Amino acid sequence: MNLINGLVTLYYTILLYLSAFFSLETPGTVIWKLFKNRKGKISLISRDLICDSETLINLPKCAKPLDGFTNALCPFIPTFLIDNNDRYWKQRRIVFSHADPIIDERILEKSFHFKLENKKGNILWDIFEIMSKISFELMFNRIPTENEFNDIYPGLLDINKVIKRFTSTPDMQIRQKFYDRTLLLIQQNETNFVFNNCKDFYDMNELHQVSSVAEDFLTTISVQCTDLVCHMLLLYSQYPNDFHNDIENSINETLRLYPLTDIWARQPYRKHRGWIASLVQLNRNGWTQPDSFLPQRWNIENHPQLMSWGFDIRRCPAKKIATNISKLVFENIIKTEGFWIKPAKNFEHERTFPYGCQVWIGYGQIPNEVNSWKFNRKFQMQCRRWLCERLRMIDQNELN
């Protein structure tokens, strides 16, 4: 029996590694396509693959990170990568708890006015720039100066490009400018700075202060909210009535189909094996018509949990902030008079936006050719994403 189990483990390990390596899709999507609605665990050589949310929730409690360290975020140390045994983990959570209600209040108080320009092409970075400015305004309760934004935005952009697999190597020069500008803003300690009177924040060392502002807030808000809004806009182009009639369930369904993280990976702890889990599989496993957009499914009782925001002790504290900001920006866009949106004919909606968000947006009359236009350089984008995806898998030990 041990020999048979060993051969099965070897088979699944080889199957997963080869499929993930040669596929143009992310490892999380590959896992879903390979194992679909399978329940429980699949034993791999060095760890287990967790296939469904119920199995995941029933694992022994643990506060270890769900991700490995990655060059995508250097030189910052985001809270979600800190081991719970690190003395700064609890302090960073306390600091976040201080800022959370202040930012929530500012979201409700502020009225963000912007309009996406008529465009036929990639709107991912247009929305990302909007989100970057909003994240600054929520942290400092004012819009950034031109010099401040010119120091901060390129760093945020570089982080997102590594996360999106548009490149594999961080530009440390522009990230250093991002770091230095964030540090200067912290030292200025303006009255409306979200940590102005937070002793716990200023008790931390410089790196954790900068990381808390630059990664836990500015980067998290900019990257995650941009992704969520773009996914919502793409789905809105097909299901506008669902979003108008039930925005909350439509957001949940968007996150179920397109979770903001691809893979969770936990290292071995105590006597327990390490494991990996695909967020795509966790959020589709157990549902009827798992690949379909059906917001009304969230009205039923006893449905599988939404796993996009972490779980257990590692549940993301930014869930409410990110959802509220995304909802605010999304509704601002779609409620502009005459707004319409149509994806390119050759565009494929994927979780990580390997081609960006290639759409045609406009206001008023819809052109006749809106259903036939295509974006260029799709094959080159696929090749670039494949290479950067493989390098990122190595960098993060996603399947190790």
Steps between C-alpha positions, in 0.01 A plus 500: 500500500786741582650435157169570330450818702852610415440447130172693517677786680774502237242497220304797637819696569630451146157570351464826691855624442504428127151643447582817692834543326379466143158662534445867417268519800583564864569203731172562683296476181694191391417330831129572454500358148690189610308413815168690475257399779725250669473504880757467775877492448725379222838385623797647313863414563582796724156621612125453460262663256184615679206471261197649678418767754354260758824301514696824525292637787536175693879507490673557837499866599815682401607863460788436262494699173300382201762628257873476458737795485527645151695767316166647390478697824860575598625703681176497699381239748121468471316372804364195321854368448612538863510186710277522805805430718654827383453769764387748236210287376269584789616862505429543129151358550438744786619785279272387218207488742571862589485614137213279385204696648657834404532396137150351498364831626691691234362273229147588611576871532684557175356549156749389237429660164667354193403377157667240283575647160364345182751230423555190290776300667642410841329687785677307778759770559245782471306352789821419687604866487160603635530248782853612582381859548205384708724289724720803568201721571358249747831476685577873517154654451619713210596454137871442433718776361649443157842424648355261758304310239797488262705332773230259618310393189791348300585283801141381531493436127820295512365286784180432308685413181699232683183370666326490160797318341561787256860492618699281736756741644420795727643842420667577831584858406139610464400289799759681707337830402167354610659394831670836558188703423289283729755542779498877452121511522513294820759732651293807410214344699231735373192548715281301261748216453315185599770411757547854630424413862573127492776420750512134394585608147789724602630236741581279200832530321535689173461201269176387660361853504570542129378149418179557691418813300649407162402134479218429745302803383622678186594184308218282630232757419647586160563146376209305646235764438616549142473128434156476657364801311636373167349155557168663590503719189570202275213306654279810492541508122311167492276525806413867559163427658652274765734777613227763499255278688730332753843655531602314818434152364657600169820599683505164681446317173778700334740403778388138482578476129808723506663492845766762566767238580598196295667263747520469877806312619574416862828354616511193729419578863531287812443145377275606213594493134508817300230554242394704201150596388362658185267790573328434167426142606403588858245754379346288222507159664164400646280731293262403221597665170830602661633691198185709450427848633189456717478762777171358626685189621606703805139520617489131588596377846788267583705588194880458484700782653656774290874452544644808327598685818693236691371284783560412862745731677638615164174655382574826320403800715473718188193316367250770593720787384576337165138406436366845587755684286447266205125538524530880516725523194303243301168675559657835418603358161184316398261771616658763277234597249513299179782269613556178307780243488588214266802265522710441189385207288828312559520583872487215752395590852760349735573551866841668459435724196787366285385731218390781726131589491439543127165670455331774304324748723297800399195712569184542299450321170678165461698466171403221262854356499510458879445123472777439247806695622805309622804606699850448363804301617303232683750224419796707621314571823432128546868415455613773737250391762608135468865589561431735791253249647766230506753736660244602761421135578869449573527824697203416724548124514133479408509130420814396686 
